[in-house]
Structures are given as structure tokens and as C-alpha cells.
């Protein structure tokens, strides 16, 4: 319970912030959340990353994603000062509803683009763009950095090591797995996207 003076015990000392700071309401909410769950009021407990995550995910379940993300960022800044950097990636909050997937007609239209290119290098690059985008959902930076050796196959399953050795492993959908493997095989240790010399700019 918050004392009559208006300050949570867990927010005392270095955690007291000026009025109007987003960190102040975030700390008050975190303190109430921790108190309801029997978490000790000490700063080392309150600013534990797991407690902050539980508060942002469960304690703010009815709040907008932007609010939850803002509160978490403010609390993580305090926690880093007290406990060092977090050891794991926080729970993602959706910023917006994902767009609808491509329709079969749109996918067919995109798949026809590589065949319309003027030379083999352009055709290969266009095909890599379609296969990695629709087939694996790679980000632009991941596609540009992708090399043939980053694509592996186990039976019919083809996967992509996106973002280098420390990145994520992404499966390629069955419809695009064969083409992804063929592109990778031709590229070898070179880049899959624009593996050959591009033609002159128009």
C-alpha cells in the first residue's frame, strides 16, 4: 500500500523521479504490481528484469502496446543501472496488425518477374528477392548479406541462417524451398542477391 506521503517504499531513494517523467508512473505501477504478488519492495527485487517483463506483459495487459513498450524502456534504463544489461530479448509487443499475405495471383505475378529480366544476373537477383521475401520472410538487410553457404538443406526442408552465425534460422516454405536451394548452390560462398555483375544503370 502506498503511504500517506504518496511515495512507494520501493521507489524511494535513487528511483524518485521528477513529476511528469514517464518513469514515475511506470515505477508506481511496477511497485503496485510487485506488492500484489508478494515480491519484496527492495530495489534489487523491483528492478529485476523478469519482474519488469511480468509487469509489462501481465500487469499492463489492457494498455496500448505503445504504452507498454514506453514503460518497459523506462524501467529497463533504471534496471540496467542497477543490475547491468538484460540477458535476453524482451517479449515483443505488436505495434500494428500484420498485413494480409500475398494472394495466389499476386504470388504468381511476382514469380513471373525474374523470367522477364534481360540477363542471367538480373534474373537471379530478382528470383532471390522473390524467394527470400515470400518464401522465407527475410528482411532487406538479411537478403543483401545472404551468401549461398548460409542456406542448408535436410531432406526436403531448406533453412536460411539470416544475419550471420549469431542471427536467426528461418525455414523456407515448401513452394520456394527448391528454388532457394538452387540459388544457394549456384552462389556457393558468394552473395545470393546480385551474385553476378549488374548491368549499366538506366
C-alpha positions in Angstrom: 0.0 0.0 0.0 1.3 3.5 -0.8 1.9 5.5 2.4 0.1 8.8 3.0 3.1 10.7 1.9 2.5 9.5 -1.6 5.7 7.6 -2.2 6.1 3.8 -2.7 8.8 2.4 -0.4 10.3 0.6 -3.4 10.6 3.9 -5.3 12.4 5.8 -2.6 16.0 6.9 -2.9 17.6 6.9 -6.3 14.4 5.9 -8.0 12.5 9.1 -7.2 11.9 11.0 -10.4 10.6 14.4 -11.3 6.8 14.8 -11.9 5.9 14.4 -15.5 8.6 11.8 -16.2 7.1 8.7 -17.8 9.4 6.7 -15.5 7.5 7.9 -12.4 4.1 6.3 -13.3 5.9 3.3 -14.6 7.6 2.8 -11.3 4.4 3.3 -9.3 2.6 0.7 -11.4 5.5 -1.7 -11.1 5.6 -1.2 -7.3 1.8 -1.9 -7.0 2.1 -4.9 -9.3 5.0 -6.4 -7.3 3.2 -5.8 -4.0 0.1 -7.7 -5.2 2.3 -10.6 -6.0 4.3 -10.7 -2.8 7.6 -9.5 -4.4 9.8 -7.8 -1.8 9.9 -4.0 -2.1 13.7 -3.7 -2.3 15.2 -2.0 -5.3 17.1 -5.1 -6.3 13.9 -7.1 -6.5 11.7 -4.5 -8.0 14.1 -3.7 -10.9 14.7 -7.3 -11.7 14.3 -7.8 -15.5 11.9 -10.7 -15.0 9.7 -8.7 -12.7 9.6 -5.8 -15.2 8.7 -8.2 -18.0 5.9 -9.8 -16.0 4.6 -6.3 -15.2 4.7 -5.1 -18.8 3.2 -8.3 -20.2 0.6 -9.2 -17.5 0.3 -6.1 -15.4 -0.3 -3.8 -18.4 -2.3 -6.3 -20.4 -5.2 -3.8 -21.0 -2.9 -1.0 -22.1 -1.9 0.0 -25.6 1.2 -1.6 -27.0 2.9 1.7 -27.3 2.3 2.5 -23.6 3.7 -0.9 -22.6 6.7 -0.5 -24.7 7.4 3.0 -23.3 7.0 1.8 -19.7 9.3 -1.1 -20.3 12.0 1.1 -22.0 12.0 3.5 -19.0 12.2 0.7 -16.4 14.9 -1.1 -18.4 17.0 2.0 -18.2 16.8 2.0 -14.4 17.3 -1.7 -14.2 20.5 -1.5 -16.3 21.9 1.0 -13.9 21.1 -1.3 -11.0 21.7 -4.8 -12.5 23.6 -4.4 -15.7 22.3 -5.1 -19.3 19.5 -7.6 -19.8 20.5 -11.1 -20.7 17.7 -11.9 -23.1 15.4 -10.3 -25.7 12.2 -8.9 -24.2 8.8 -10.1 -25.1 7.7 -8.3 -28.4 4.7 -6.1 -28.4 2.8 -5.8 -31.7 2.9 -2.3 -33.0 0.3 -2.9 -35.7 -1.7 -5.7 -37.2 0.3 -7.7 -39.7 -0.6 -7.1 -43.4 -2.5 -9.8 -45.2 -0.3 -12.3 -47.1 0.0 -12.2 -50.9 -2.8 -13.8 -52.8 -2.1 -16.7 -55.2 -2.5 -14.3 -58.1 -0.1 -11.8 -56.6 2.5 -14.5 -55.9 2.2 -15.8 -59.5 2.7 -12.2 -60.8 5.8 -11.7 -58.7 7.2 -15.2 -59.6 7.0 -14.1 -63.3 9.2 -11.0 -62.8 12.5 -12.9 -62.8 11.8 -14.5 -66.1 11.3 -11.1 -67.7 14.8 -9.8 -66.8 17.3 -9.1 -69.6 20.3 -11.2 -68.3 21.1 -14.0 -66.0 22.4 -11.8 -63.2 19.3 -9.7 -63.1 17.1 -12.8 -63.3 19.0 -14.5 -60.4 18.7 -11.3 -58.3 15.0 -10.9 -58.9 14.4 -14.6 -58.2 16.4 -14.3 -54.9 14.2 -11.3 -53.9 11.0 -13.2 -54.5 12.2 -16.5 -52.9 13.7 -14.9 -49.8 10.9 -12.4 -49.3 7.8 -14.5 -49.9 9.4 -17.9 -49.2 11.4 -17.0 -46.1 10.3 -13.6 -44.9 13.9 -12.2 -44.9 14.4 -8.5 -44.1 16.2 -6.4 -46.8 19.4 -6.3 -44.8 19.3 -10.1 -44.3 18.8 -10.6 -48.0 21.7 -8.3 -49.0 24.1 -10.1 -46.6 22.9 -13.6 -47.6 25.5 -16.0 -49.1 25.0 -19.4 -50.6 26.7 -21.2 -47.7 24.0 -19.7 -45.3 21.4 -21.9 -46.9 21.2 -25.5 -45.9 19.0 -28.5 -46.8 18.0 -31.5 -44.7 15.8 -33.7 -46.9 13.0 -31.5 -48.2 13.5 -28.9 -45.6 15.6 -25.8 -46.6 16.6 -23.3 -44.0 18.4 -19.9 -44.1 20.8 -18.7 -41.5 19.8 -15.0 -41.7 22.1 -12.3 -40.2 25.2 -14.4 -39.9 26.2 -17.0 -37.3 24.5 -15.1 -34.4 21.3 -14.5 -36.4 18.1 -16.4 -36.8 17.4 -19.6 -38.6 14.4 -19.3 -41.0 12.7 -22.2 -42.7 11.8 -21.7 -46.4 8.2 -22.6 -47.3 7.8 -25.7 -49.4 6.8 -23.9 -52.5 10.1 -21.9 -52.6 12.5 -24.4 -51.0 13.7 -25.9 -54.2 14.4 -22.5 -55.9 16.1 -21.2 -52.7 18.4 -24.2 -52.6 19.3 -23.9 -56.3 20.1 -20.2 -55.9 22.3 -21.0 -52.9 24.1 -23.9 -54.7 24.9 -21.6 -57.7 26.1 -18.8 -55.4 28.4 -21.0 -53.3 30.3 -18.8 -50.8 29.3 -15.7 -52.8 26.2 -13.4 -52.2 22.9 -14.9 -53.4 21.4 -11.4 -54.2 23.2 -10.0 -57.3 25.8 -12.7 -57.4 26.9 -11.6 -60.8 27.9 -8.2 -62.2 24.9 -5.9 -62.6 24.3 -4.3 -65.9 24.6 -0.5 -66.5 22.1 1.7 -64.8 19.4 3.3 -66.9 
